[in-house]
Amino acid sequence: MKDSFGREINYLRISLTDRCNLRCEYCMPEKGVNKLKHADILSFEDLYELTKAFVELGISKIRLTGGEPLIRLGAIDFISKISKLDGVRDIAMTSNGVLLKKYAKDLKDAGLNRINISLDTLNEAKYEKITRGGSLNNVLEGIKAAREVGLTPIKINTVLIGGFNADEIPELVNLTLKEDIDIRFIELMPIGEAAEYDLNRFIPNSLVLEKVKGLKKVHNEDISSPATYYKLPNAKGRVGLINPITCKFCSNCNRVRLTSTGRLKLCLHSNREIDLKKSLENGEDIKEVIRKAILTKEEEHYLEDEKYISRNMNQIGG
């Protein structure tokens, strides 16, 4: 399935819920979000039908996100169902890791291949502060459980925040020395709550290379990946830099997003969405709707002040 610019679209990110068991400062308001009614979100039956249509059109890679995907009841059964779709070669999940110790084995048994874990600090007090009450130990135990059941390679996503975790860059990078773990530093993006976050907190990913001199660039076979990868000498894992602000990677974009309310986002940094839930309810040819939508995918994003998107990441799907 190609868009109008010849890019092969084979990657679908599905948000299972906009709810989360944390309240990270740059992601969600302190009191959370207005809870959607059950009828407002896609049922797992409808979600399966949409996923099946995407796969039949050429989607082969699926990532489940939230909010926090593991807080939605039925998530593991859904993974088991979509893992059996002909054409699906990779199912991954992005999680905050809080519930991972409990569910790691069930996720692996259901057909999940890999896990990405959001973790912005290795300091217990700082973690509790930025997540507004989370426990770092729960996440570390979740990472251990994921490694033990084979949800690998594990990728840890760290949002770089000035005045908060820049001093931890060397310590985070050193996690790759003895474990097959990828640490991926992500520039703070002006999305939803983060657009109002202290803009002075933005720091470029180039700071990682300044603070850790031994990093050497390595080849990444996946040209659609937004990360540029580096390694320390003899390290088991890699260090990835994802630079949506200082360096766009739109020319290789192969992904689209489906929100928990059934809206198709063709570009993360655009407010434009297509209501697939409504099309499904109206009995439209959903594959034709998707096919036409893909042809309207933006060539690239523009992060200018007046074009910052208004919805928070938990509502879009991380």
VOPAGU-2260 file (C-alpha; in pm, 1 decimal, decimal comma):
REM VOPAGU-2260
SITE   aa  ch    i         X         Y         Z
SITE  MET   A    0       0,0       0,0       0,0
SITE  LYS   A    1     165,5     318,9    -119,2
SITE  ASP   A    2      82,3     682,4     -53,5
SITE  SER   A    3      86,5     953,9    -319,1
SITE  PHE   A    4     460,4    1009,2    -264,6
SITE  GLY   A    5     551,7     646,2    -327,5
SITE  ARG   A    6     616,4     557,4      36,3
SITE  GLU   A    7     525,9     201,4     134,6
SITE  ILE   A    8     281,0     220,3     427,2
SITE  ASN   A    9     317,2    -104,4     621,6
SITE  TYR   A   10     314,4       3,7     987,1
SITE  LEU   A   11       1,5      65,4    1197,0
SITE  ARG   A   12       6,8     202,1    1550,5
SITE  ILE   A   13    -315,3     121,5    1737,2
SITE  SER   A   14    -416,0     303,6    2055,6
SITE  LEU   A   15    -620,6      70,6    2275,0
SITE  THR   A   16    -716,9     338,2    2526,8
SITE  ASP   A   17    -660,3     703,6    2612,0
SITE  ARG   A   18    -644,4     619,3    2982,5
SITE  CYS   A   19    -323,3     575,0    3177,7
SITE  ASN   A   20    -216,4     473,2    3527,4
SITE  LEU   A   21      44,9     752,9    3534,1
SITE  ARG   A   22      17,4    1130,4    3486,7
SITE  CYS   A   23     346,7    1228,6    3324,4
SITE  GLU   A   24     389,4    1605,8    3332,5
SITE  TYR   A   25     449,4    1656,6    2959,5
SITE  CYS   A   26     185,8    1404,7    2847,3
SITE  MET   A   27    -129,3    1449,4    3051,5
SITE  PRO   A   28    -297,1    1708,1    3277,0
SITE  GLU   A   29    -245,3    1640,3    3647,3
SITE  LYS   A   30    -607,4    1536,5    3702,5
SITE  GLY   A   31    -612,2    1320,0    3393,4
SITE  VAL   A   32    -851,2    1351,2    3101,6
SITE  ASN   A   33   -1226,3    1343,1    3068,3
SITE  LYS   A   34   -1311,2     975,8    3047,6
SITE  LEU   A   35   -1463,6     868,4    2719,6
SITE  LYS   A   36   -1791,3     681,4    2723,0
SITE  HIS   A   37   -1772,1     314,1    2633,7
SITE  ALA   A   38   -1963,4     382,5    2311,6
SITE  ASP   A   39   -1706,3     642,9    2206,4
SITE  ILE   A   40   -1417,1     400,1    2174,1
SITE  LEU   A   41   -1374,9     113,1    1934,4
SITE  SER   A   42   -1495,1    -222,1    2062,8
SITE  PHE   A   43   -1243,3    -501,2    2023,9
SITE  GLU   A   44   -1472,2    -650,7    1757,5
SITE  ASP   A   45   -1459,9    -331,5    1549,2
SITE  LEU   A   46   -1090,9    -288,8    1621,7
SITE  TYR   A   47   -1028,1    -636,5    1486,6
SITE  GLU   A   48   -1227,2    -565,2    1169,6
SITE  LEU   A   49   -1029,5    -247,1    1106,2
SITE  THR   A   50    -698,1    -418,7    1179,1
SITE  LYS   A   51    -789,4    -703,1     945,4
SITE  ALA   A   52    -868,2    -451,7     669,3
SITE  PHE   A   53    -534,7    -275,2     718,6
SITE  VAL   A   54    -345,2    -605,1     708,2
SITE  GLU   A   55    -521,6    -711,1     389,0
SITE  LEU   A   56    -408,7    -380,2     237,9
SITE  GLY   A   57     -44,6    -445,2     324,8
SITE  ILE   A   58      13,2    -359,0     690,0
SITE  SER   A   59     259,7    -611,2     831,4
SITE  LYS   A   60     383,1    -438,3    1145,0
SITE  ILE   A   61     153,3    -342,9    1433,4
SITE  ARG   A   62     230,2    -154,3    1752,4
SITE  LEU   A   63     -19,1    -129,8    2038,9
SITE  THR   A   64     -13,1     189,0    2241,6
SITE  GLY   A   65    -228,3     397,2    2474,8
SITE  GLY   A   66    -251,2     577,4    2714,1
SITE  GLU   A   67    -131,9     262,8    2877,9
SITE  PRO   A   68    -247,6     -35,8    2668,3
SITE  LEU   A   69    -219,9    -288,1    2950,7
SITE  ILE   A   70    -496,5    -124,6    3153,8
SITE  ARG   A   71    -760,6    -211,7    2894,0
SITE  LEU   A   72    -922,8    -544,4    2972,1
SITE  GLY   A   73    -908,3    -776,9    2674,2
SITE  ALA   A   74    -579,7    -647,1    2535,2
SITE  ILE   A   75    -406,3    -985,6    2556,1
SITE  ASP   A   76    -693,0   -1168,0    2382,8
SITE  PHE   A   77    -683,1    -903,5    2109,0
SITE  ILE   A   78    -312,5    -965,3    2055,4
SITE  SER   A   79    -380,3   -1336,1    2026,5
SITE  LYS   A   80    -642,2   -1273,7    1755,1
SITE  ILE   A   81    -443,4   -1032,8    1540,2
SITE  SER   A   82    -129,3   -1247,4    1567,3
SITE  LYS   A   83    -313,6   -1506,2    1359,9
SITE  LEU   A   84    -389,8   -1267,9    1072,5
SITE  ASP   A   85    -211,7   -1373,6     755,8
SITE  GLY   A   86      46,5   -1108,5     673,6
SITE  VAL   A   87     126,0    -987,4    1024,3
SITE  ARG   A   88     496,1   -1040,4    1085,1
SITE  ASP   A   89     558,0    -823,7    1390,8
SITE  ILE   A   90     347,6    -713,4    1687,8
SITE  ALA   A   91     500,0    -476,4    1940,5
SITE  MET   A   92     376,7    -264,8    2229,7
SITE  THR   A   93     471,3      64,1    2390,3
SITE  SER   A   94     408,9      61,8    2764,7
SITE  ASN   A   95     510,9     251,4    3075,0
SITE  GLY   A   96     608,5     -87,0    3219,1
SITE  VAL   A   97     416,2     -53,2    3546,3
SITE  LEU   A   98     206,2    -367,5    3482,2
SITE  LEU   A   99     461,7    -553,2    3274,5
SITE  LYS   A  100     581,8    -786,8    3550,2
SITE  LYS   A  101     224,9    -915,2    3585,5
SITE  TYR   A  102     152,9    -959,7    3214,6
SITE  ALA   A  103     488,9   -1026,7    3041,8
SITE  LYS   A  104     446,1   -1403,5    3004,1
SITE  ASP   A  105      82,9   -1377,7    2890,0
SITE  LEU   A  106     181,6   -1115,3    2634,0
SITE  LYS   A  107     457,2   -1338,2    2495,0
SITE  ASP   A  108     227,6   -1639,9    2482,8
SITE  ALA   A  109     -38,8   -1435,0    2300,9
SITE  GLY   A  110     201,0   -1343,6    2021,7
SITE  LEU   A  111     360,8   -1014,1    2121,8
SITE  ASN   A  112     714,2    -997,8    1983,5
SITE  ARG   A  113     872,2    -689,3    2137,1
SITE  ILE   A  114     820,6    -419,4    2396,3
SITE  ASN   A  115     916,7     -51,9    2416,6
SITE  ILE   A  116     916,7      98,8    2764,3
SITE  SER   A  117     886,5     469,3    2838,9
SITE  LEU   A  118    1136,9     565,0    3107,8
SITE  ASP   A  119    1272,7     916,4    3153,5
SITE  THR   A  120    1488,3     873,2    3463,5
SITE  LEU   A  121    1664,7     612,1    3676,4
SITE  ASN   A  122    1619,0     820,8    3990,1
SITE  GLU   A  123    1330,2     705,1    4212,0
SITE  ALA   A  124    1239,9    1051,4    4341,9
SITE  LYS   A  125    1257,0    1212,2    3998,3
SITE  TYR   A  126    1049,7     930,5    3849,4
SITE  GLU   A  127     782,3     975,5    4112,4
SITE  LYS   A  128     777,7    1348,7    4044,2
SITE  ILE   A  129     751,4    1345,8    3665,6
SITE  THR   A  130     494,4    1063,5    3662,9
SITE  ARG   A  131     306,8    1221,5    3954,5
SITE  GLY   A  132     320,9     916,9    4179,7
SITE  GLY   A  133     467,8     626,1    3983,3
SITE  SER   A  134     711,6     368,7    4121,3
SITE  LEU   A  135    1041,1     319,8    3939,2
SITE  ASN   A  136    1084,6     -24,1    4095,5
SITE  ASN   A  137     768,7    -151,2    3924,4
SITE  VAL   A  138     912,6     -52,1    3587,3
SITE  LEU   A  139    1254,6    -207,2    3654,5
SITE  GLU   A  140    1087,0    -532,8    3757,1
SITE  GLY   A  141     877,3    -516,0    3441,1
SITE  ILE   A  142    1188,2    -477,7    3225,3
SITE  LYS   A  143    1342,8    -780,1    3395,4
SITE  ALA   A  144    1028,2    -988,0    3340,0
SITE  ALA   A  145    1012,2    -888,8    2972,1
SITE  ARG   A  146    1373,5    -991,5    2922,2
SITE  GLU   A  147    1316,1   -1326,5    3095,2
SITE  VAL   A  148    1021,1   -1424,5    2872,1
SITE  GLY   A  149    1190,2   -1309,1    2551,0
SITE  LEU   A  150    1006,4    -985,1    2467,8
SITE  THR   A  151    1324,0    -863,2    2305,0
SITE  PRO   A  152    1497,2    -658,1    2191,0
SITE  ILE   A  153    1378,7    -424,5    2465,9
SITE  LYS   A  154    1379,6     -57,5    2374,6
SITE  ILE   A  155    1367,5     211,0    2640,2
SITE  ASN   A  156    1227,6     544,0    2521,7
SITE  THR   A  157    1362,2     845,8    2710,1
SITE  VAL   A  158    1231,0    1196,3    2645,8
SITE  LEU   A  159    1512,7    1444,2    2697,1
SITE  ILE   A  160    1405,5    1727,8    2926,7
SITE  GLY   A  161    1631,8    2016,8    3013,4
SITE  GLY   A  162    1685,5    2062,8    3385,9
SITE  PHE   A  163    1548,9    1715,9    3455,5
SITE  ASN   A  164    1739,1    1424,5    3303,5
SITE  ALA   A  165    2023,9    1567,3    3093,9
SITE  ASP   A  166    2263,3    1479,2    3377,2
SITE  GLU   A  167    2156,6    1112,9    3351,7
SITE  ILE   A  168    2251,8    1066,7    2987,1
SITE  PRO   A  169    2580,3     879,7    3060,3
SITE  GLU   A  170    2410,7     651,2    3314,9
SITE  LEU   A  171    2128,6     568,2    3072,8
SITE  VAL   A  172    2372,8     501,9    2788,8
SITE  ASN   A  173    2572,0     267,7    3014,6
SITE  LEU   A  174    2265,9      39,5    3042,2
SITE  THR   A  175    2355,3     -79,0    2692,5
SITE  LEU   A  176    2698,0    -207,5    2794,8
SITE  LYS   A  177    2596,7    -538,7    2952,7
SITE  GLU   A  178    2237,9    -587,6    2835,8
SITE  ASP   A  179    2082,0    -624,9    2491,0
SITE  ILE   A  180    1879,9    -308,1    2546,5
SITE  ASP   A  181    1839,3     -11,6    2314,6
SITE  ILE   A  182    1815,8     328,7    2481,7
SITE  ARG   A  183    1639,9     575,8    2252,8
SITE  PHE   A  184    1653,0     945,6    2334,9
SITE  ILE   A  185    1358,9    1142,6    2195,8
SITE  GLU   A  186    1339,2    1518,2    2163,3
SITE  LEU   A  187    1052,8    1678,1    2353,8
SITE  MET   A  188     775,1    1737,0    2099,3
SITE  PRO   A  189     526,3    2026,9    2116,6
SITE  ILE   A  190     218,4    1804,4    2129,3
SITE  GLY   A  191     -84,5    1874,0    2346,6
SITE  GLU   A  192      23,6    1922,9    2708,1
SITE  ALA   A  193     390,3    1939,6    2604,4
SITE  ALA   A  194     320,0    2242,7    2384,5
SITE  GLU   A  195     243,9    2434,1    2703,8
SITE  TYR   A  196     527,1    2268,7    2896,5
SITE  ASP   A  197     819,6    2496,9    2973,5
SITE  LEU   A  198     968,9    2548,3    2626,6
SITE  ASN   A  199    1305,4    2619,8    2786,9
SITE  ARG   A  200    1316,9    2249,6    2872,2
SITE  PHE   A  201    1373,5    2148,2    2510,2
SITE  ILE   A  202    1724,0    2019,5    2447,4
SITE  PRO   A  203    1853,9    1870,9    2120,5
SITE  ASN   A  204    1965,2    1509,9    2097,5
SITE  SER   A  205    2308,4    1627,8    1991,9
SITE  LEU   A  206    2371,6    1669,8    2364,8
SITE  VAL   A  207    2393,0    1289,8    2394,8
SITE  LEU   A  208    2691,4    1280,7    2158,4
SITE  GLU   A  209    2854,1    1568,0    2345,0
SITE  LYS   A  210    2820,7    1396,3    2683,4
SITE  VAL   A  211    2918,9    1044,6    2571,1
SITE  LYS   A  212    3225,5    1073,6    2350,7
SITE  GLY   A  213    3273,3     701,7    2280,8
SITE  LEU   A  214    2955,6     654,3    2077,9
SITE  LYS   A  215    3007,7     537,9    1719,9
SITE  LYS   A  216    2739,3     543,8    1452,8
SITE  VAL   A  217    2621,5     200,2    1337,5
SITE  HIS   A  218    2423,6      89,7    1034,1
SITE  ASN   A  219    2049,2      44,4    1079,1
SITE  GLU   A  220    1890,3    -187,0     822,7
SITE  ASP   A  221    1541,7     -48,3     888,1
SITE  ILE   A  222    1544,8     272,5     681,3
SITE  SER   A  223    1192,5     357,0     800,0
SITE  SER   A  224    1307,1     375,3    1162,2
SITE  PRO   A  225    1308,6     730,4    1300,2
SITE  ALA   A  226    1618,6     654,5    1506,9
SITE  THR   A  227    1983,2     699,4    1416,0
SITE  TYR   A  228    2178,4     438,4    1611,1
SITE  TYR   A  229    2514,1     446,3    1788,6
SITE  LYS   A  230    2708,4     203,2    2008,3
SITE  LEU   A  231    2974,1     212,6    2273,4
SITE  PRO   A  232    3274,1     -14,7    2205,3
SITE  ASN   A  233    3184,3    -378,7    2288,1
SITE  ALA   A  234    2836,8    -280,9    2411,0
SITE  LYS   A  235    2554,9    -533,9    2372,2
SITE  GLY   A  236    2287,9    -271,8    2311,1
SITE  ARG   A  237    2254,1      43,0    2104,7
SITE  VAL   A  238    2180,1     409,8    2161,8
SITE  GLY   A  239    1917,1     562,4    1935,6
SITE  LEU   A  240    1857,0     929,9    1869,7
SITE  ILE   A  241    1510,0    1032,6    1749,3
SITE  ASN   A  242    1507,6    1393,8    1635,3
SITE  PRO   A  243    1158,5    1501,5    1522,1
SITE  ILE   A  244    1242,7    1867,0    1590,3
SITE  THR   A  245    1601,7    1918,0    1475,0
SITE  CYS   A  246    1598,1    1659,1    1196,0
SITE  LYS   A  247    1282,3    1539,0    1022,3
SITE  PHE   A  248    1252,2    1183,0     887,1
SITE  CYS   A  249     932,0    1227,8     687,7
SITE  SER   A  250    1073,7    1100,4     358,0
SITE  ASN   A  251    1093,1     746,3     499,4
SITE  CYS   A  252     767,6     756,4     698,8
SITE  ASN   A  253     585,4     424,3     665,6
SITE  ARG   A  254     330,6     456,7     946,4
SITE  VAL   A  255     -20,8     564,6    1029,6
SITE  ARG   A  256    -204,2     577,9    1361,3
SITE  LEU   A  257    -548,4     460,3    1472,8
SITE  THR   A  258    -680,9     628,0    1787,5
SITE  SER   A  259    -893,5     449,0    2045,9
SITE  THR   A  260   -1194,7     642,8    1913,3
SITE  GLY   A  261   -1141,2     505,0    1564,3
SITE  ARG   A  262    -982,8     806,4    1399,4
SITE  LEU   A  263    -704,5     757,4    1148,7
SITE  LYS   A  264    -406,8     993,2    1186,3
SITE  LEU   A  265    -188,5     995,7     879,2
SITE  CYS   A  266      72,1    1227,0    1035,3
SITE  LEU   A  267     149,5    1259,0    1405,5
SITE  HIS   A  268     207,0    1633,9    1377,6
SITE  SER   A  269    -123,2    1716,3    1210,2
SITE  ASN   A  270    -465,0    1781,5    1361,2
SITE  ARG   A  271    -630,2    1618,2    1058,3
SITE  GLU   A  272    -805,2    1289,9    1134,6
SITE  ILE   A  273   -1035,3    1056,8     941,0
SITE  ASP   A  274   -1327,3     895,2    1124,1
SITE  LEU   A  275   -1303,7     522,7    1044,5
SITE  LYS   A  276   -1540,5     434,0    1328,7
SITE  LYS   A  277   -1817,5     629,5    1157,7
SITE  SER   A  278   -1736,7     469,8     821,4
SITE  LEU   A  279   -1755,5     127,0     982,3
SITE  GLU   A  280   -2090,6     205,6    1145,7
SITE  ASN   A  281   -2226,1     335,8     813,7
SITE  GLY   A  282   -2138,8      11,1     641,5
SITE  GLU   A  283   -1892,3     172,5     400,0
SITE  ASP   A  284   -1629,1     -28,0     215,1
SITE  ILE   A  285   -1367,9      21,3     484,9
SITE  LYS   A  286   -1074,1     -92,6     271,8
SITE  GLU   A  287   -1165,0     160,7       6,1
SITE  VAL   A  288   -1196,6     433,0     271,9
SITE  ILE   A  289    -849,9     345,2     403,8
SITE  ARG   A  290    -702,2     322,8      55,4
SITE  LYS   A  291    -826,8     670,9     -35,0
SITE  ALA   A  292    -715,4     812,4     300,3
SITE  ILE   A  293    -361,1     684,9     255,1
SITE  LEU   A  294    -336,7     882,1     -68,8
SITE  THR   A  295    -391,7    1202,8     131,0
SITE  LYS   A  296    -106,1    1138,5     374,1
SITE  GLU   A  297     101,5    1453,0     424,6
SITE  GLU   A  298     442,4    1471,2     260,8
SITE  GLU   A  299     600,9    1611,3     575,7
SITE  HIS   A  300     515,5    1782,3     904,0
SITE  TYR   A  301     552,3    2147,8     991,6
SITE  LEU   A  302     618,1    2226,6    1357,7
SITE  GLU   A  303     536,6    2595,8    1363,4
SITE  ASP   A  304     367,9    2752,4    1664,6
SITE  GLU   A  305      30,0    2794,5    1499,7
SITE  LYS   A  306      29,7    2433,1    1384,0
SITE  TYR   A  307     105,7    2254,6    1710,4
SITE  ILE   A  308    -146,3    1975,3    1748,0
SITE  SER   A  309    -392,4    2013,4    2030,6
SITE  ARG   A  310    -450,5    1657,8    2149,8
SITE  ASN   A  311    -229,6    1492,6    2409,0
SITE  MET   A  312     -23,4    1185,6    2321,6
SITE  ASN   A  313    -241,1     961,7    2539,5
SITE  GLN   A  314    -536,8    1056,7    2318,1
SITE  ILE   A  315    -347,0     998,8    1993,3
SITE  GLY   A  316    -148,1     688,6    2078,6
SITE  GLY   A  317     220,2     705,0    2168,3
